[in-house]
Amino acid sequence: MFRKKKIVFLLLLPGLLGLLAFYVVPFFGGIYFSVMDGTFENQFVGIDNYVRVFQNRMFQLGLKNTWTLSLMCAPTIWLLSFLLAAMLKTLKERSTTFRNLLLLPYLMPSSAMLLIWLIMFDYGGVWNRLAVALGYERVLWLEGSALRFPIVLLYVWKNLGFSMVLFSSALSAVHPSLYEYASLEGAGWWTQAFRITLPQVWPTAFLVFVLAWVNAFKIFKEVYFIGGSYPAEEIYTLQHYMNNKFSRLEYQDVTSAAYMFELGVMVLFAMMYLSKAVRSPSES
Amino acid sequence: MNDRKKRGRRQVRPGRESRIGFSGGISYVLLLCLCLLIMVPILFTFLYSFFPRGEMEAYLKLRGNYDKSVWLDILYAPSQVSLRQYYKILIENPTYLKLFCNSAMYTGMILLGQAAVIPLTAYALSRFIFRGRDTLFFLILILMILPFQVTMAPSVIMLKWMGLLDTVWAVVLPSCFSPFYIFLLRQFMVTLPNELLEAGMVDGVGPIRGFVHVVLPVCRPILGAALALSFADNWNMVEQPLVYLSGKPDLQPLSVMFNQISTDSADVAFAGAALYILPALFVYMFFQEDIVEGIQLSELK
């Protein structure tokens, strides 16, 4: 550790300037736009913009869909990646190939994978073959609310590996002697899982969950590839609403929408943070 | 520090310890199936890229048929292996190649920018003690969990005011300071033992030389991991160019325009997709171990 070295501020300078210019200042500056009316006189209108945007049907639709899609993706990825990491751990050193293969989709560009996805989810495609083989009717995967399934699947397929690596590293960091000692004391598999593994992994699990959720808001990408700028109502996300507002230069609406969305996200993360603090009081 | 050493060491002890038992056997089979399933879309994309143009175009036209008695065939082998479609997108028609170069340019510029800024910031945040350090780190954590939708709107106004909107810089500059990678590198650097730098300090090595000659070489795994993850992000970026470059279709990267290409010229769509995947595949092959190792050695809590 270096103490009282003035050079640290020189090292920090480029990074801080960039963060200030492209993240912090815009974030607070945007508040100004959200409370002005944006006309030639540019008067202060308080929360009028917020009220108007909140009552807009497309905003409500976009907000609802964004939350729905992220609610489908984030917990799925979280649970599946934990299960996979646990399975990989039972394989010991034989797990390397599997782990690396599971990570491969993370680097694949989603637009390149889209074609094969459209073929798989076609009315006569593999998924409907499977459905018929299992005794169900064919589904129109590429229309209406069924469209959510291919989108979520593409997203999960792509992002599962990264969360799994995070969980894997947390699991491998649990000291083996803890388990040995527990077995000596006569603790069974369940006791070990809930008294040793879970508390040890919990802080990482929290991080994985937060990252998975923040990234799940980026599912716009997959939606855009399948549905374009004006997709079906079931998959119209907040980002579509904002992009369309941008093209009409309605900055007041876009910023108000962004801050209202952020409020919801912050409430969610604050709740999760509190749950983490309750679970592991010894962690910061 | 003892703990760290144990984690870092690869456990390659044959014999009793490597036996995986019954539950391991089940996991093995399940994981094998899952990995095969996960590989299917990638393998088929490459396979389909070698189909002759006519055959592929005809096949893709069969999609969207709502007749219940008709199935879309699964093609396993082309009637003849063809490279004509690769020739078309690489030499005959430069549209694809131009977009590909745009993508490469953005990714390269962002990676260079990140390499210049992020390790330094992470180093300052992890190996120095100064007032306000923890507050600063907390701020970066908050920035990290801001969804893109939230930062985007104010950023556009800011970039417009700076005169950068609709230029290459609008896409490149904000990404160069991505808080997530500062966090990732910082979490790795805090785990480095103090002795590492102290040994150098006795010999009169200052903070800068310590950074270049001691810290950077040790950080090899996390640097590789960050590079690969950032590459994956930027090679696939859609939101930023779509919003920041909305007025400039010729500056768009391949990630945004690929959809358009594949609908316009279905015959070369798979060849385009395969070429598009290829750089990502190389990055993956070079850095797969780094991603795992870098994350394993970081303090991710």
Interface residues (C-beta under 8 A of the other chain):
Chain A: M1 F2 R3 K4 K5 I7 V8 F9 L11 L12 P14 G15 L16 G18 L19 A21 F22 Y23 V24 V25 P26 F27 F28 G29 G30 F33 T66 L84 M87 L88 T90 L91 K92 E93 R94 S95 F98 R99 N100 L101 L102 L103 L104 P105 Y106 L107 M108 P109 S110 S111 A112 M113 L114 L115 I116 W117 L118 I119 M120 D122 Y123 G124 G125 V126 R129 R138 L140 W157 F162 V165 L166 S168 S169 A170 S172 A173 H175 P203 T204 L207 V210 V214 F217 K218 F220 K221 Y224 F225 G228 L238 Q239 M242 N243 F246 S247 Y251 V254 T255 A257 A258 Y259 F261 E262 V265 F269 E283
Chain B: D3 K6 R7 R10 Q11 V12 E17 S18 I20 G21 S23 G24 S27 Y28 L30 L31 L32 L34 C35 I38 M39 P41 I42 F44 T45 Y48 L60 L62 R63 G64 N65 Y66 K68 V70 W71 L72 I74 A116 V117 I118 L120 T121 Y123 A124 L125 R127 F128 I129 F130 L136 L139 I140 L143 M144 I145 L146 P147 F148 Q149 V150 T151 M152 A153 P154 S155 V156 I157 M158 L173 P174 C176 F177 P179 I182 N194 L197 G206 P207 I208 F211 A228 L229 F231 A232 W235 N236 V238 E239 L242 V243 S246 L254 S255 V256 F258 N259 S262 A269 F270 G272 A273 A274 Y276 I277 A280 L281 V283 Y284 Q288 E289 I291 V292 I295 Q296 S298 L300 K301
